Amino acid sequence: MIQENFNLKKFNTFGVDVSCRYFTEIGTAKDFEELKKNKKYSEAKKLVLGGGSNLLFTKDFDGIVLHNRFEGIGVVSVDEDYAFVKAGAGEVWHEVVLYCIGKNFGGVENLSLIPGYAGAAPIQNIGAYGEELQQVFHSLTAIDLESGEQKNFSLDECRFGYRDSIFKREAKNKFMITDVTLRLKKNPVINTTYGAIEKELEHMKITSPTIRDVSNAVIKIRSSKLPDPKVIGNSGSFFKNPTIPIEKYDRLQQLFPDLVAYPAQDNTMKISAGWMIEKCGWKGKRIGNVGMHTDQALVLVNYGGATGRELLQHAAEVQKSVKENFGIIMEAEVNVV
Ligand SMILES: Cc1cc2nc3c(=O)[nH]c(=O)nc-3n(C[C@H](O)[C@H](O)[C@H](O)COP(=O)(O)OP(=O)(O)OC[C@H]3O[C@@H](n4cnc5c(N)ncnc54)[C@H](O)[C@@H]3O)c2cc1C
């Protein structure tokens, strides 16, 4: 069923009050085949929607929104070392994590409680607490939105990078991911190198943590640290942490001895965008209905009633002042529509 002039306020975690021309739910390949015959579909601009937790709508969407409802989580195969778990793209990501933990399959515990659906996880190669999706990713299936053909994407074909994949570049808005297969360790090796997890485990008085303990620690940290979109509209980190050549970092570090940065690949350094935003005085500063969060400088928030344009305008101001002060251009992590 195609609905017309559909309101998307409850379908984006910024809580922006926008509508789309057409809205429909797709839960099977057959749903898609039916839809493809409809003229409304073929002539319209297309946008696949998951949980709406990484999207900023700046205006009404004059096209068709395909809400992903592909369901099901299960083990598809097992070998000596690994278990392969396939999840429908419409499954809530955290439920997939809990499923894997329930079977004691390791690799996704650090990615606990990241909002959104499984199908969106490959789009920006979700990451948190020292882990990224690509470390457990095996393959995915997607439908070509024009031809309707199914295509498999291997790990290499997804061309994952830091909060990046082919689906944010050449393949942007061209496919609807329908399922994702993960390759998980049957003998989990936990990763608590991220300081906050170790501290939380200590606090929980756990000395030999299991993957469930790590997941619980991550859940605790995230719940105490990150603003809940149900309470205050946001999309998590608005900007990526920029990477710069090490020479440029050395120069900046002379000027700002407390600069927060981490070594990255190929002689580059990843600079904390949150630190730069805070240094520029934006943390907790509210302008009208928008601002950067009081505790998390990297999180753009809608205090209520903000339009997408207001949010984008604010992000642009923050970006400009970081560029003026540090000579670094921050790139948006959130998908702007
Ligand atoms: C409080 C909070 C904390 C967050 N923390 C993190 C974090 O720690 N790490 C992290 O990486 N992200 C984080 N995010 C961002 C977000 O949770 C992830 O990017 C998530 O994967 C988005 O899923 P979604 O289903 O909501 O995607 P949506 O917002 O619905 O879509 C995001 C993009 O993917 C496309 N898309 C979605 N589903 C499909 C599909 N099936 N096929 C093709 N294209 C599709 C959309 O068109 C859009 O461009 C956070 C967000 C919030 C609100």
The ligand as a MOL file (V3000), in Angstrom:
LIG
                    3D

  0  0  0     0  0            999 V3000
M  V30 BEGIN CTAB
M  V30 COUNTS 53 58 0 0 0
M  V30 BEGIN ATOM
M  V30 1 C 21.8070 8.4810 20.1320 0
M  V30 2 C 22.4880 7.9500 18.8920 0
M  V30 3 C 23.7190 7.3110 19.0080 0
M  V30 4 C 24.3660 6.8120 17.8860 0
M  V30 5 N 25.5660 6.1840 18.0480 0
M  V30 6 C 26.2120 5.6810 16.9850 0
M  V30 7 C 27.4660 4.9910 17.1470 0
M  V30 8 O 27.9610 4.8110 18.2540 0
M  V30 9 N 28.0810 4.5320 16.0420 0
M  V30 10 C 27.5500 4.6720 14.7930 0
M  V30 11 O 28.1830 4.2190 13.8350 0
M  V30 12 N 26.3700 5.3090 14.6110 0
M  V30 13 C 25.6850 5.8080 15.6610 0
M  V30 14 N 24.5040 6.4620 15.4910 0
M  V30 15 C 23.9620 6.6300 14.1270 0
M  V30 16 C 22.9450 5.5470 13.7000 0
M  V30 17 O 22.4590 4.8600 14.8060 0
M  V30 18 C 23.5420 4.5490 12.7240 0
M  V30 19 O 24.0650 5.2020 11.6100 0
M  V30 20 C 22.5030 3.5170 12.2400 0
M  V30 21 O 23.1310 2.4940 11.5040 0
M  V30 22 C 21.3970 4.1450 11.4210 0
M  V30 23 O 20.3800 3.1840 11.2540 0
M  V30 24 P 18.9260 3.5800 10.7890 0
M  V30 25 O 18.1840 2.3040 10.5130 0
M  V30 26 O 18.3050 4.4870 11.7690 0
M  V30 27 O 19.2410 4.3360 9.4240 0
M  V30 28 P 18.4310 5.5440 8.7670 0
M  V30 29 O 18.6830 6.7840 9.5400 0
M  V30 30 O 17.0210 5.1630 8.5230 0
M  V30 31 O 19.2040 5.6580 7.3860 0
M  V30 32 C 20.5460 6.0810 7.3260 0
M  V30 33 C 21.0200 6.0610 5.8640 0
M  V30 34 O 21.0500 4.7330 5.3870 0
M  V30 35 C 20.1600 4.5400 4.2880 0
M  V30 36 N 19.5260 3.2380 4.5080 0
M  V30 37 C 18.9150 2.8190 5.6530 0
M  V30 38 N 18.5210 1.5400 5.5310 0
M  V30 39 C 18.8760 1.1420 4.2830 0
M  V30 40 C 18.7290 -0.0770 3.5450 0
M  V30 41 N 18.1340 -1.1470 4.0880 0
M  V30 42 N 19.2030 -0.1200 2.2790 0
M  V30 43 C 19.7890 0.9560 1.7170 0
M  V30 44 N 19.9600 2.1270 2.3540 0
M  V30 45 C 19.5060 2.2230 3.6250 0
M  V30 46 C 19.1860 5.6980 4.3470 0
M  V30 47 O 18.6740 6.0190 3.0750 0
M  V30 48 C 20.0740 6.8080 4.9180 0
M  V30 49 O 20.8650 7.3860 3.8960 0
M  V30 50 C 23.7990 6.9670 16.5990 0
M  V30 51 C 22.5510 7.6010 16.4850 0
M  V30 52 C 21.8980 8.0780 17.6060 0
M  V30 53 C 20.5620 8.7320 17.4630 0
M  V30 END ATOM
M  V30 BEGIN BOND
M  V30 1 1 1 2
M  V30 2 1 2 3
M  V30 3 2 2 52
M  V30 4 2 3 4
M  V30 5 1 4 5
M  V30 6 1 4 50
M  V30 7 2 5 6
M  V30 8 1 6 7
M  V30 9 1 6 13
M  V30 10 2 7 8
M  V30 11 1 7 9
M  V30 12 1 9 10
M  V30 13 2 10 11
M  V30 14 1 10 12
M  V30 15 2 12 13
M  V30 16 1 13 14
M  V30 17 1 14 15
M  V30 18 1 14 50
M  V30 19 1 15 16
M  V30 20 1 16 17
M  V30 21 1 16 18
M  V30 22 1 18 19
M  V30 23 1 18 20
M  V30 24 1 20 21
M  V30 25 1 20 22
M  V30 26 1 22 23
M  V30 27 1 23 24
M  V30 28 2 24 25
M  V30 29 1 24 26
M  V30 30 1 24 27
M  V30 31 1 27 28
M  V30 32 2 28 29
M  V30 33 1 28 30
M  V30 34 1 28 31
M  V30 35 1 31 32
M  V30 36 1 32 33
M  V30 37 1 33 34
M  V30 38 1 33 48
M  V30 39 1 34 35
M  V30 40 1 35 36
M  V30 41 1 35 46
M  V30 42 1 36 37
M  V30 43 1 36 45
M  V30 44 2 37 38
M  V30 45 1 38 39
M  V30 46 1 39 40
M  V30 47 2 39 45
M  V30 48 1 40 41
M  V30 49 2 40 42
M  V30 50 1 42 43
M  V30 51 2 43 44
M  V30 52 1 44 45
M  V30 53 1 46 47
M  V30 54 1 46 48
M  V30 55 1 48 49
M  V30 56 2 50 51
M  V30 57 1 51 52
M  V30 58 1 52 53
M  V30 END BOND
M  V30 END CTAB
M  END
